[in-house]
Amino acid sequence: MKPTLLALLVAGALQLAGPAQAAPSLPSTNVAWQAAAADADIERAFAQARAAKKPVLLYWGATWCPPCNQLKATLFNRAEFAALSKNFVAVHVDGDRPGAQKLSRRFKVSGYPTTVLFTPEGQEITRLPGEVDAAQMLQVLQLGLNGGRPVKAVLADALAAKPLSAGDWKLLAYYSWETDEAQVVPKAELPALLTRLAVASPAAGAGTESEITTRLWLKALAASDDGQGVKPDASLRERVRRVLADPAQSREHIDAIAGGAVDIVRTLEAEGSAGRAPLVAAFDAALQRLQADATLSRSNRMDALYARIQLARIDMPKDTVQPKLPEPLLKDVREFVARADREITDGYERQAVITYAGSALGLAGLWAESETLLKANLAKSHSPYYLMSQLGSNARKQGRNDEALNWYAQAFDKSEGPATRLQWGATYLMALVDLAPQDAARIEKTTAQLLAEAAKDEGAFEGRSARSLQRISAKLVAWNGDGKQAAAMKRLQGQLSGVCAKVDTAEGQRATCQALLKPAAKKA
């Protein structure tokens, strides 16, 4: 991009004029999705479900979210999913619909995407794992539809050593523990719970590995940390090696193997141990095979490639900017990304894969290629602000602070939807405080705009939006730690006071507002 054009773009971005709000679209056109953004919408959907004696499938997502776009590209558009949808009431909650953030408290959802299957009476049957292969997700959904019991009841029976059906065990093994939000188990207790389930799960017959047991062990290993959960032994190490060596098993559990590669290695083999290098090599061989598997989606294959980069960096400091990686791996990264960029024609898949590819290139230290890719895709993306934010992050990691702030400003300027604008605005503001703390005028102006936008959004003090504002608050309080920004903070607190006075007192929303821009209360 020529400097003169960049300067023009940045100048426009720094005006921070909010764009017109794009209406969130439904996840697919082949399913009778019902858009929901308020309790009344939800009540109508559940009333319809009770009348038809059907479960409710609730999908919580956002237009920009790469994994959400992956679901749209590989699952929601499938004829099999459309056929299954006749057996449930499909509800879509986009986090940017006015009021939608209030629903996050009701359903205990925060991360995009979260997909939950409910009984007609509102009990959770299961949370579906969005990171698995689409065909596997369809199988798990089918299990839930075939008389699946609420997950809490199934788990209680498993922990009480009561007999479970094969379907019950599979629902536990494929439950989305990553989006559980402490519905089933507090996060700190997850490693121990998964270990307990793995031990109790049914063994395989005829000398084969149990799919359910293997998956639970992989999940337990990935969740274990600081001595919590799995205590590795020789038999468990051998189980993992057998899975990695078996093409069918490694493909079945690609999400656990790729998503948990680094954590599993760290749990099984301490840094410097004799077994670490062979285990990393076994993982890399399995991941190379998965990366080349054309029957998998590009996103799943990118998962495998990304895990290979992570494993190659496993003993480096996390903030290493220019890692020394094997040339064959760098060649694979370049070729895979170039092929994906050249071949992808679906907009949803492009948003999912290219954003991921940009991150992979950066993680590999290929910063110039990452920036070239992201810039070339700005005009092709339906959410270019996501890519702009990535460009800002790239520049920041390389110490190009002014350029980073320019990209963050553009990302905020182009972002759409109330929750998204607060999130992107928070990213920009926090970068401003970190990288240009002396620019008090710009910091105050940006904060004032975010407060003004929050005042127009009835869900600003709920869910993700509230967390965005709380992050801003903590950053500004620290910025004024020495009292030198007291005048600016006083003006912002005055503006916030007027906003809070108009916020609903229900469910603590006004209290959330009133707690902002104040130092945290000291513990007694």
C-alpha positions as CSV (number, residue, x, y, z in Angstrom):
1,M,0.0,0.0,0.0
2,K,1.4,3.4,-0.9
3,P,2.2,5.8,2.0
4,T,-0.1,8.5,0.6
5,L,-3.1,6.1,0.5
6,L,-2.3,4.8,3.9
7,A,-2.2,8.3,5.3
8,L,-5.6,9.0,3.8
9,L,-7.1,5.9,5.2
10,V,-5.7,6.6,8.6
11,A,-6.9,10.2,8.6
12,G,-10.4,9.0,7.9
13,A,-10.2,6.3,10.6
14,L,-9.0,8.8,13.2
15,Q,-12.2,10.8,12.8
16,L,-13.9,7.7,14.5
17,A,-17.2,8.3,13.0
18,G,-19.4,5.2,13.6
19,P,-20.5,3.4,10.4
20,A,-24.0,2.4,9.5
21,Q,-25.0,-0.7,11.4
22,A,-25.3,-3.8,9.2
23,A,-28.1,-6.1,10.1
24,P,-26.8,-9.5,11.2
25,S,-27.7,-12.3,8.7
26,L,-29.0,-15.7,9.4
27,P,-26.4,-18.6,9.5
28,S,-27.8,-20.3,6.4
29,T,-30.7,-20.1,3.9
30,N,-31.6,-23.8,4.0
31,V,-32.9,-23.9,7.6
32,A,-35.8,-22.1,9.1
33,W,-33.7,-20.1,11.6
34,Q,-35.5,-17.9,14.0
35,A,-33.6,-14.7,14.9
36,A,-33.7,-14.0,18.7
37,A,-32.4,-11.0,20.6
38,A,-34.8,-10.8,23.6
39,D,-36.5,-13.0,26.1
40,A,-39.8,-12.7,24.2
41,D,-38.1,-14.2,21.1
42,I,-36.8,-17.1,23.1
43,E,-40.2,-17.8,24.8
44,R,-41.9,-18.0,21.4
45,A,-39.3,-20.5,20.2
46,F,-39.7,-22.7,23.2
47,A,-43.5,-22.5,23.0
48,Q,-43.2,-23.7,19.4
49,A,-40.9,-26.5,20.5
50,R,-43.2,-27.7,23.2
51,A,-46.2,-27.6,20.9
52,A,-44.3,-29.6,18.3
53,K,-42.5,-31.8,20.9
54,K,-39.1,-30.9,19.4
55,P,-35.8,-29.8,21.0
56,V,-34.4,-26.3,20.5
57,L,-31.0,-25.7,18.9
58,L,-29.6,-22.4,19.9
59,Y,-26.6,-21.0,18.0
60,W,-24.8,-18.0,19.5
61,G,-22.3,-16.2,17.1
62,A,-21.1,-13.1,15.4
63,T,-20.7,-12.0,11.8
64,W,-16.9,-11.5,12.0
65,C,-16.1,-14.6,14.1
66,P,-13.8,-17.0,12.1
67,P,-15.0,-20.2,13.8
68,C,-18.6,-19.1,13.3
69,N,-17.9,-18.6,9.6
70,Q,-16.3,-22.0,9.5
71,L,-19.6,-23.5,10.8
72,K,-21.5,-21.6,8.1
73,A,-19.1,-22.9,5.4
74,T,-19.0,-26.6,6.5
75,L,-22.0,-27.4,8.7
76,F,-25.0,-25.2,8.4
77,N,-25.0,-25.2,4.6
78,R,-25.0,-29.0,4.4
79,A,-28.1,-30.9,3.1
80,E,-27.7,-33.3,6.1
81,F,-28.0,-30.5,8.6
82,A,-31.0,-29.0,6.7
83,A,-32.7,-32.5,6.9
84,L,-31.9,-32.8,10.6
85,S,-33.3,-29.3,11.2
86,K,-36.8,-30.6,10.6
87,N,-36.5,-32.3,14.0
88,F,-35.6,-29.2,16.0
89,V,-36.5,-25.5,16.3
90,A,-33.4,-23.5,15.1
91,V,-32.7,-20.3,17.0
92,H,-29.9,-17.8,16.0
93,V,-28.7,-15.2,18.5
94,D,-26.2,-12.8,16.9
95,G,-24.3,-11.0,19.6
96,D,-24.8,-7.7,17.7
97,R,-28.6,-7.7,17.6
98,P,-29.9,-5.0,20.0
99,G,-30.4,-6.6,23.4
100,A,-28.8,-9.9,22.5
101,Q,-26.0,-9.6,25.1
102,K,-28.7,-9.8,27.8
103,L,-29.4,-13.4,26.7
104,S,-25.8,-14.4,27.5
105,R,-26.7,-14.4,31.2
106,R,-29.7,-16.5,30.7
107,F,-28.0,-19.2,28.6
108,K,-24.5,-18.9,30.1
109,V,-22.8,-18.2,26.8
110,S,-19.9,-15.9,26.1
111,G,-17.6,-17.3,23.5
112,Y,-18.5,-17.3,19.8
113,P,-19.6,-19.8,18.6
114,T,-21.6,-21.7,21.2
115,T,-24.2,-24.2,20.0
116,V,-26.6,-25.7,22.6
117,L,-29.3,-28.3,22.2
118,F,-32.2,-27.9,24.7
119,T,-35.2,-30.0,25.6
120,P,-38.5,-28.3,24.8
121,E,-38.7,-27.5,28.5
122,G,-35.4,-25.7,28.4
123,Q,-32.9,-28.2,29.9
124,E,-29.6,-28.5,28.2
125,I,-29.1,-31.8,26.5
126,T,-25.6,-30.9,25.3
127,R,-23.3,-28.2,24.0
128,L,-22.0,-29.1,20.6
129,P,-18.2,-29.0,19.9
130,G,-17.8,-26.5,17.0
131,E,-14.2,-27.4,16.4
132,V,-14.8,-31.0,15.3
133,D,-15.2,-32.2,11.8
134,A,-18.7,-31.3,10.5
135,A,-19.6,-34.9,9.9
136,Q,-18.8,-35.7,13.5
137,M,-20.8,-32.8,14.7
138,L,-23.8,-34.1,12.8
139,Q,-23.4,-37.5,14.5
140,V,-23.3,-35.8,18.0
141,L,-26.4,-33.7,17.1
142,Q,-28.2,-36.8,15.9
143,L,-27.4,-38.5,19.3
144,G,-28.9,-35.6,21.1
145,L,-32.0,-35.6,18.9
146,N,-32.5,-39.4,19.4
147,G,-33.8,-39.0,23.0
148,G,-30.6,-37.5,24.4
149,R,-30.9,-36.9,28.1
150,P,-29.8,-33.6,29.8
151,V,-26.0,-33.6,30.2
152,K,-26.2,-32.9,33.9
153,A,-28.3,-36.1,34.5
154,V,-25.9,-38.1,32.3
155,L,-22.9,-36.9,34.1
156,A,-24.4,-37.5,37.5
157,D,-25.1,-41.1,36.5
158,A,-21.6,-41.6,35.2
159,L,-20.1,-40.3,38.4
160,A,-22.4,-42.5,40.4
161,A,-21.1,-45.5,38.4
162,K,-24.6,-46.2,37.0
163,P,-24.7,-47.9,33.6
164,L,-24.8,-45.6,30.6
165,S,-25.8,-46.2,27.0
166,A,-23.1,-45.9,24.3
167,G,-24.9,-42.8,23.2
168,D,-24.7,-41.2,26.7
169,W,-21.0,-41.9,26.8
170,K,-20.4,-40.4,23.4
171,L,-22.3,-37.2,24.4
172,L,-20.0,-36.9,27.4
173,A,-16.9,-37.5,25.3
174,Y,-17.9,-35.0,22.6
175,Y,-19.5,-32.4,24.9
176,S,-18.0,-28.9,24.3
177,W,-16.1,-28.5,27.6
178,E,-14.5,-25.5,26.1
179,T,-17.8,-23.5,26.1
180,D,-19.3,-25.1,29.2
181,E,-19.1,-21.8,31.2
182,A,-19.2,-23.8,34.5
183,Q,-22.6,-25.2,33.6
184,V,-21.5,-28.8,34.3
185,V,-18.2,-28.3,36.1
186,P,-16.1,-25.4,37.5
187,K,-13.1,-24.8,35.2
188,A,-10.6,-25.6,37.9
189,E,-12.2,-29.0,38.4
190,L,-12.3,-30.0,34.7
191,P,-9.0,-31.9,34.5
192,A,-9.9,-34.1,37.4
193,L,-13.4,-34.7,36.1
194,L,-12.2,-35.7,32.6
195,T,-9.7,-38.0,34.1
196,R,-12.4,-39.7,36.2
197,L,-14.6,-40.1,33.2
198,A,-11.8,-41.5,31.1
199,V,-11.1,-44.1,33.8
200,A,-14.7,-45.0,34.1
201,S,-15.5,-45.1,30.4
202,P,-16.2,-48.4,28.7
203,A,-13.2,-50.3,27.4
204,A,-13.0,-51.4,23.8
205,G,-13.4,-54.9,22.7
206,A,-11.5,-57.2,20.3
207,G,-8.2,-55.5,21.0
208,T,-9.2,-52.1,19.6
209,E,-9.0,-48.7,21.3
210,S,-12.2,-47.3,22.7
211,E,-13.1,-44.2,20.7
212,I,-14.8,-42.7,23.8
213,T,-12.0,-43.6,26.2
214,T,-9.3,-42.3,23.9
215,R,-11.1,-39.0,23.4
216,L,-11.7,-38.5,27.1
217,W,-8.0,-39.2,27.8
218,L,-6.9,-36.7,25.1
219,K,-9.2,-34.1,26.5
220,A,-8.0,-34.8,30.1
221,L,-4.4,-34.5,29.0
222,A,-5.0,-31.2,27.2
223,A,-6.9,-29.8,30.2
224,S,-4.3,-30.9,32.8
225,D,-1.9,-28.2,34.1
226,D,0.3,-27.6,37.1
227,G,-0.2,-31.0,38.4
228,Q,-4.0,-30.9,38.2
229,G,-5.7,-33.8,36.5
230,V,-3.8,-36.5,34.8
231,K,-0.7,-38.1,36.3
232,P,1.0,-39.5,33.2
233,D,2.4,-43.0,33.1
234,A,3.9,-45.4,30.5
235,S,0.6,-46.9,29.5
236,L,-0.9,-43.4,28.9
237,R,2.1,-42.3,26.9
238,E,1.8,-45.5,24.8
239,R,-1.9,-44.9,24.2
240,V,-1.2,-41.4,22.8
241,R,1.5,-42.8,20.6
242,R,-0.8,-45.4,19.2
243,V,-3.4,-42.8,18.4
244,L,-0.9,-40.7,16.6
245,A,0.4,-43.6,14.6
246,D,-3.2,-44.7,13.6
247,P,-4.5,-42.7,10.6
248,A,-8.2,-43.5,11.4
249,Q,-7.9,-42.6,15.1
250,S,-5.9,-39.4,14.6
251,R,-8.4,-38.3,12.1
252,E,-11.3,-39.1,14.4
253,H,-9.8,-37.0,17.1
254,I,-8.2,-34.2,15.0
255,D,-9.7,-31.5,17.1
256,A,-8.2,-32.9,20.3
257,I,-4.9,-33.7,18.7
258,A,-4.4,-30.4,16.9
259,G,-6.0,-28.2,19.4
260,G,-4.3,-29.9,22.4
261,A,-1.0,-30.8,20.9
262,V,1.2,-28.5,23.0
263,D,-0.7,-29.1,26.2
264,I,-0.7,-32.8,25.8
265,V,3.1,-32.9,25.1
266,R,3.7,-30.7,28.2
267,T,1.6,-32.9,30.4
268,L,3.2,-36.2,29.2
269,E,6.8,-35.1,28.9
270,A,8.5,-32.3,30.9
271,E,10.8,-29.9,29.1
272,G,14.2,-31.5,28.7
273,S,13.0,-35.1,29.3
274,A,14.3,-37.9,27.0
275,G,10.8,-38.6,25.8
276,R,9.8,-35.1,24.7
277,A,11.5,-34.9,21.3
278,P,10.2,-38.4,20.2
279,L,6.7,-37.4,21.3
280,V,6.9,-34.1,19.4
281,A,8.1,-36.0,16.3
282,A,5.2,-38.4,16.6
283,F,2.8,-35.5,16.8
284,D,4.4,-33.8,13.8
285,A,4.1,-36.9,11.7
286,A,0.4,-37.3,12.6
287,L,-0.3,-33.6,12.0
288,Q,1.5,-33.7,8.6
289,R,-0.8,-36.6,7.6
290,L,-3.9,-34.6,8.7
291,Q,-2.7,-31.5,7.0
292,A,-2.5,-33.4,3.7
293,D,-5.9,-35.1,4.2
294,A,-8.1,-33.6,1.5
295,T,-11.3,-35.2,3.0
296,L,-11.0,-32.7,5.9
297,S,-12.0,-29.1,5.7
298,R,-9.3,-26.5,5.0
299,S,-9.9,-25.1,8.5
300,N,-9.3,-28.5,10.1
301,R,-6.2,-28.9,8.0
302,M,-5.1,-25.5,9.0
303,D,-5.6,-26.6,12.7
304,A,-3.0,-29.3,12.0
305,L,-0.5,-26.9,10.4
306,Y,-0.9,-24.4,13.2
307,A,-0.3,-27.1,15.8
308,R,2.9,-28.0,13.9
309,I,4.1,-24.4,14.2
310,Q,3.2,-24.4,17.9
311,L,5.1,-27.6,18.6
312,A,8.2,-26.2,16.8
313,R,8.1,-23.3,19.2
314,I,7.2,-25.3,22.3
315,D,10.4,-24.5,24.2
316,M,10.8,-20.9,23.0
317,P,9.6,-17.9,25.0
318,K,6.0,-17.2,24.1
319,D,6.7,-13.7,22.9
320,T,9.5,-14.8,20.4
321,V,9.0,-12.7,17.3
322,Q,11.5,-14.3,15.0
323,P,11.5,-18.0,15.8
324,K,14.0,-20.3,14.1
325,L,11.8,-23.0,12.5
326,P,12.8,-25.8,10.2
327,E,12.8,-24.8,6.5
328,P,10.5,-27.7,5.5
329,L,7.9,-26.5,7.9
330,L,8.1,-22.9,6.6
331,K,7.8,-24.2,3.1
332,D,4.7,-26.2,4.1
333,V,3.2,-23.0,5.7
334,R,3.8,-20.9,2.6
335,E,2.5,-23.4,0.2
336,F,-0.7,-24.3,2.2
337,V,-1.6,-20.7,2.7
338,A,-0.9,-19.7,-0.9
339,R,-3.1,-22.6,-2.1
340,A,-5.9,-21.7,0.2
341,D,-5.9,-18.1,-0.8
342,R,-5.9,-19.1,-4.4
343,E,-8.6,-21.7,-4.3
344,I,-11.2,-20.5,-1.7
345,T,-14.3,-19.0,-3.4
346,D,-16.8,-19.1,-0.5
347,G,-16.9,-15.9,1.6
348,Y,-17.5,-17.7,4.9
349,E,-14.7,-20.1,4.4
350,R,-12.4,-17.2,3.4
351,Q,-13.2,-15.3,6.6
352,A,-12.5,-18.5,8.6
353,V,-9.3,-19.7,6.9
354,I,-7.5,-16.6,5.7
355,T,-7.7,-14.9,9.1
356,Y,-6.3,-18.2,10.6
357,A,-3.6,-18.3,7.9
358,G,-2.5,-14.7,8.7
359,S,-2.0,-15.8,12.3
360,A,-0.1,-18.9,11.3
361,L,2.3,-16.9,9.1
362,G,2.9,-14.5,12.0
363,L,3.5,-17.4,14.5
364,A,6.0,-18.8,12.0
365,G,7.8,-15.5,11.9
366,L,6.7,-14.9,8.3
367,W,5.5,-11.4,9.0
368,A,5.9,-9.9,5.5
369,E,3.8,-12.8,4.0
370,S,1.2,-12.4,6.8
371,E,0.8,-8.7,6.1
372,T,0.6,-9.2,2.3
373,L,-2.0,-11.8,2.7
374,L,-4.2,-9.8,5.1
375,K,-4.0,-6.6,3.1
376,A,-4.8,-8.5,-0.1
377,N,-7.9,-9.9,1.5
378,L,-9.3,-6.7,3.0
379,A,-11.5,-6.0,0.0
380,K,-12.6,-9.7,-0.1
381,S,-13.8,-9.9,3.5
382,H,-17.3,-9.2,4.7
383,S,-15.7,-8.1,8.0
384,P,-12.4,-6.4,7.0
385,Y,-12.1,-4.9,10.5
386,Y,-11.1,-8.3,11.8
387,L,-8.1,-8.4,9.4
388,M,-7.3,-4.8,10.2
389,S,-7.0,-5.7,13.8
390,Q,-4.7,-8.6,12.9
391,L,-2.5,-6.1,11.0
392,G,-2.4,-3.9,14.0
393,S,-1.3,-6.9,16.2
394,N,1.4,-7.8,13.6
395,A,2.8,-4.3,13.6
396,R,2.7,-4.1,17.4
397,K,4.6,-7.3,17.9
398,Q,7.3,-6.0,15.6
399,G,7.6,-2.7,17.5
400,R,5.9,-0.5,14.8
401,N,3.7,1.2,17.2
402,D,2.4,4.1,15.1
403,E,1.4,1.7,12.3
404,A,-0.2,-0.6,14.9
405,L,-2.4,2.3,16.2
406,N,-3.3,3.3,12.7
407,W,-4.6,-0.2,11.9
408,Y,-6.4,-0.5,15.2
409,A,-8.1,2.9,14.5
410,Q,-9.2,1.7,11.1
411,A,-10.5,-1.5,12.6
412,F,-12.6,0.4,15.1
413,D,-13.9,2.8,12.4
414,K,-15.0,0.0,10.1
415,S,-16.4,-2.3,12.8
416,E,-20.2,-2.9,12.7
417,G,-22.7,-3.8,15.4
418,P,-22.9,-2.5,19.0
419,A,-21.1,-5.3,20.8
420,T,-18.5,-5.6,18.1
421,R,-17.8,-1.8,18.2
422,L,-17.3,-1.9,21.9
423,Q,-15.0,-4.8,21.6
424,W,-12.9,-3.3,18.7
425,G,-13.0,0.1,20.4
426,A,-11.7,-1.4,23.6
427,T,-8.8,-3.0,21.6
428,Y,-8.0,0.3,20.1
429,L,-8.2,2.3,23.3
430,M,-6.1,-0.2,25.3
431,A,-3.5,-0.1,22.6
432,L,-3.5,3.7,22.7
433,V,-2.9,3.7,26.5
434,D,-0.1,1.1,26.1
435,L,1.6,2.6,23.0
436,A,0.8,6.4,23.3
437,P,0.0,7.1,26.9
438,Q,1.1,10.7,26.5
439,D,-1.7,11.3,23.9
440,A,-4.3,12.2,26.5
441,A,-6.5,14.1,24.1
442,R,-7.0,11.1,21.8
443,I,-7.4,8.7,24.7
444,E,-10.1,10.9,26.2
445,K,-11.9,11.4,22.8
446,T,-12.0,7.7,22.1
447,T,-13.3,6.9,25.5
448,A,-16.0,9.5,25.3
449,Q,-17.1,8.0,22.0
450,L,-17.3,4.5,23.4
451,L,-19.3,5.8,26.4
452,A,-21.7,7.6,24.0
453,E,-22.1,4.4,21.9
454,A,-22.7,2.4,25.1
455,A,-25.5,4.8,26.1
456,K,-27.4,3.9,22.9
457,D,-27.0,0.2,23.4
458,E,-29.4,-1.5,25.8
459,G,-27.1,-4.5,26.1
460,A,-23.9,-2.5,26.8
461,F,-23.7,-3.5,30.4
462,E,-24.3,-7.2,29.9
463,G,-22.2,-10.1,28.6
464,R,-19.3,-9.4,26.2
465,S,-20.1,-5.7,26.0
466,A,-19.8,-5.3,29.7
467,R,-16.5,-7.1,29.8
468,S,-15.2,-4.8,27.0
469,L,-16.1,-1.7,29.1
470,Q,-14.6,-3.3,32.2
471,R,-11.3,-3.8,30.4
472,I,-11.4,-0.2,29.3
473,S,-12.1,0.9,32.8
474,A,-9.2,-1.0,34.3
475,K,-6.8,0.3,31.7
476,L,-7.8,3.9,32.3
477,V,-7.7,3.6,36.0
478,A,-4.1,2.3,35.7
479,W,-3.3,5.1,33.2
480,N,-4.3,7.6,35.9
481,G,-2.4,5.7,38.6
482,D,-0.2,8.7,39.4
483,G,-3.1,11.2,39.3
484,K,-1.8,13.1,36.3
485,Q,-4.9,12.3,34.2
486,A,-7.3,13.3,36.9
487,A,-8.9,16.1,35.0
488,A,-9.6,13.9,32.0
489,M,-10.9,11.1,34.2
490,K,-13.2,13.5,36.0
491,R,-14.8,14.6,32.7
492,L,-15.2,11.0,31.6
493,Q,-16.7,10.1,35.0
494,G,-19.2,12.9,34.6
495,Q,-20.2,11.6,31.2
496,L,-20.5,8.1,32.5
497,S,-22.7,9.3,35.4
498,G,-25.2,10.6,33.0
499,V,-25.2,7.3,31.1
500,C,-25.6,5.2,34.2
501,A,-28.6,7.2,35.4
502,K,-30.5,5.9,32.4
503,V,-29.5,2.3,32.6
504,D,-31.9,-0.3,33.8
505,T,-31.4,-1.4,37.4
506,A,-32.5,-5.0,36.6
507,E,-29.9,-7.8,37.0
508,G,-27.2,-5.4,38.1
509,Q,-26.8,-3.5,34.9
510,R,-26.7,0.0,36.5
511,A,-24.4,-1.3,39.2
512,T,-22.1,-2.6,36.5
513,C,-22.1,0.9,34.9
514,Q,-21.5,2.7,38.1
515,A,-18.5,0.6,38.9
516,L,-16.6,1.7,35.8
517,L,-13.8,4.2,35.9
518,K,-13.2,3.7,39.6
519,P,-10.3,2.0,41.3
520,A,-11.2,-1.6,42.3
521,A,-12.3,-1.9,45.9
522,K,-9.6,-3.1,48.2
523,K,-10.1,-6.5,49.9
524,A,-10.5,-6.4,53.6
